[in-house]
Amino acid sequence: MKRKALIRHLEKCGCEFLREGGNHTVYVNRRETKATTVPRHREIDQRLSYKICKDLGIPRI
C-alpha cells in the first residue's frame, strides 16, 4: 500500500503527526495514549500497515 494512503487513514481516524525520526515518522493517538512509527518508504507492506493500525488502536484499512 502507498505511504500516503496509510497517512490519510491514520489522520482520518484521529491520529496526529508527532515528530520526524531518522528513517521514520512518529504518529500518536492521544485518545488511546498510543504511539508508533511509520517508515518513510513509498510502499508499505500490508501486514506492517495492519500492525501500525493495531499499535494505534484504530481499525485497519
ABEGO torsion letter per residue (X at the ends): XBAAAAAAAAAAAGBBBABBBAABBBBBBAAAGBBBBBBBBABBBAAAAAAAAAAAGBBBX
